[in-house]
Each structure stands twice: as structure tokens, then as C-alpha cells.
Amino acid sequence: MKKKILLINKSGLNAPFEKALREEGFDVTSFFENKFPVFKKNLFQKFYNIFRRKIFDDKTYLQRAEKTFIEKQNIKRSRAFKKKFDYALFFRADLYPEEMIKNIRKISGMMVADQYDGMMVGSRILDYRPYFDRLFVFDPDDFRNYKNKGFLPITNCWFQDEDKTSEIKQDFFYVGVGTDDRQQKIKDFQDAVLGKFSLKAILTIP
């Protein structure tokens, strides 16, 4: 009998994870396989947003309102599952509300988290550590600095689709969250390498 696994991954890269897990013999359910309701500003929120901007110079009210809306949808869906899972696999579990984590803990035999961003940007995972049986980190510094948390080391994953081939146009490709230290390292890399060697690169920091 196939082991049931609940995959919780917000990125648009779910398909290769689902495929790989199914090839390993799992019965996969994706938490985000069905679309969520879209956040729509109501009349009160529109007026309150104007009030916040004009009076308090607050330009983030609508972003916070949308985040609250999404968190409520996540919690609602986590309550809706009727079946039990052998495993729940989270990617960046710190992005989700704690109540959602608790609900999935109740229906999962083993909870596993892959923290593919470091503690610098995802430190809330430290508060969630008790809910997980295994928690993997890719950053060697996080592994060393939080040994008391029982973190396990893991490399970043790579999926090779053998059915598709594409021409490689870049020698170097980087996409990462724009923390200050990363921006400086990218600048140092550009100054040291680009223009001095025959190297085609795309360096992107959102």
C-alpha cells in the first residue's frame, strides 16, 4: 500500500516535486492543488487604505490585509482534510500561520520541513521546531549555530527532466532574495569577474 504524503510548497515548482515523490512510490496530495479564493478589496478596505496612507503614511495596509486573508484561507483548508497522511512535507514552513501547522500535525504521522532559506530570512521556523520530527537546513552556518535544535543538513535539490533538452545560454545564473549581504556579494562578483572573462551571466535579486 502506498504511503500518503501531503506536500506543502507555495512555489510554482510543485510539479517536479510531485513527480519525483510519485516515482518513489508515494500517494501525493498537494496542499495547493486547488486554487484559493482571490483577495478582493472591499469598500471599507479601500477607504481605510486611503486613511492610513494620508494620516499615518502607511503604504502597507493592503499588503497586510491580503496576507491575513491568505493565512485564513490556509487555516481553513488545513481544517478541511478528512484523511490521515503518513507524512507531511513542508518547504519554508515559516511562511505559514502556526494554527495551520498545528492542524496538519494532527493528521500527519511524520512532519518534515525543508528550510531552503536561511535563518536570516526565515527565523520564525525556530518557533515551529517542536511540531516537526525532522527539519532540514541547507546553510552550514545554520546547521552549526542551531545544533541544539536538532537540524539536519541537506543540499539544494535538482531535477533533471530527461525528456527535454534546451540550449544553455548562460554560464552562470543566480536568483536570490535581496538581503544586504547577498547584494554586496553579487556586486563583488560582478566587479571581480564580469567584463574580465568571457562569461555570460544573469544575476537577479528580487
N, C-alpha and C positions, 0 to 999 in steps of 0.2 A: 504494500500500500504506500502511495506517495506521501511524503511529508508535506504538510501545508505550511506555506510561508507567506507572511504579509510583508510586502515591500513598500517602504515609505521613503520616497525620494522625490523632491519637488522639481528637480531639474528636467529639462527636455531630453535627458539621456536615458530614460527608463527602458526603452526598447531593448538595447543590448544587455542590460542587467536582467530583464525578464527572460530573454532568450537564453542567456548563459545559465540562469538558475533552472530553467526547464530542461536544458540539456544535461544538467546534473541530476535530474530526476525529481525536481520539486514541483508541487502543485502551487503555482504562483498567483497571488491576488495582489494587485496594485492598489494602494490606498487612493490614488488619484486617477484610476482608470475611467471614472465618470466625471464629467465636468461639474464644477461647483457653480452656484448662482453668482452672477456678476455683481460687484458692488456698484450701486447707483445712488448718487447724492439725492437726498430728499430736499424739500423746500427749506426746512429748518436748518439742515446742514449747510446749504448754500448761503443763507443769510448769516448763520453763526460763523462761517468761514470768513465772510467779509468783516464781521465784527472783530474777530480775532486778529485779522491782518491789520485793520485800521487802528485798533485800540492798543493791542499788545505786540504788534509787528511779528505776529506768529504766522509763519508761512507753511507750517507742517500739520495743521489741524486735520485736513482732509486725508493726508497720508496715515495719520494715527487712526482716524475713523475707519479707513479701509483695512488697516491691519487688524483692528478689533473685530471688524466684520468677518475677515478671513479666519481669524482664530476661533470665532464662534462656529463657523462652518466646519472647521477641522474637528472641534469638540463634538459637534452634532453627529458627524459621520463616524467618529470613533465609538460613539454610543450605539450606533445602528447595527454593528456586526453581531450576528447571532451565532456564528460558528466559532469554534476554537481553532487556534493555529499552533503548530509545533514551534514555529519561530516567527519573530518579528524582526525585520532588518531595517534599521533607520540609517539614513545618511543626513548628517547635520541635524541631529535631534534637538540641538539647542534652538532651532528656528521655530519650534512648535510650543504651544502652551502646555503647562505642566498637567493640567486636567486631561488633555488628550493622551499624554504619555501614561498617566495612571490608568486610563480606560483600556489602552492597548495592553498594558502589563497584565490586566485581569484576564485577558483572553489569549495570552501567549505563554507557551511553555518555556521558551528561552527568548530573552530580549538581547539583541546585538546592535551596537551602534558603530558606525564608521565616521569618525570626525575628520573629514578631509580638509577642514580649515583648522588652523592652529588656535590655541587658547587666546591669542591676541585679539581675534575677532569672534570667537565662539566660546567665551569663558562660562556662559550660562550652563554649559554641559556639566560643569563641576557640581552644580546643584542637582542635576538629574542622575548623577552617577549611581545612587542606590537602586534605581529602577532597572539597571542593566546588568545582565550576567557577564557580558563581555563588551569592552569598549576599546576600539582600535584607534590609534593616532598615527599619523604619518611623519610628524615632526619629531626628530630625535630629541630636541630640547624639551618638548612636552613630555616625552617618554621618561627622560631623565629627571625633570623637575617635579613630576607628579607621580613618582613611584608609589607613594602611599595611597594613590587612587586605584592602583591595580590596572593601569592602562597597558594595552598590548600593542606592540609595533606592527605596522603594516605599510606596504608600499602603495603608491597610487596605482590604480588598475589600468589596464589597456585591453581593448577588444579589437581583434583583427578580423575583419569580415573577408573571408577567403573568396567570396563570390564577387567581390567588387575590387576593381583596381582603379587608381587615379594617379594622375601625373603629379609628382611632387614639385611644387613651385617655390617653396621656401626651404632654406637650410635650417632656419630657426624660427620657432613660433611660440609666443608666450601670451597667455591671457591670465590676469590675476586681479584680485581685489586691490584697490589703490591705497594701501596703507603707506605711511610716510617712508618707512624703511625700504619697502619694495620699489617705490618711485625712485628713491635715491639709487638703489642698486641697478635699476634699469637705465637710469641716466649714466651711471658709471660704466655700465656695459656698452652703451652707445658711444660714449666718449673714447673708450678703450679699443673698440673693435670696429664699429661701423665706419665705413669710408676708408679703412686701412687694409681691409681684406675683401676678397670677392665673396661676400656673404649676403644672401638675400634673407631678410628677417621681417617678421611682423611682431611688434611689441605692443600689446594692448592692455591698458589698465582702466577698467570702468570707473 
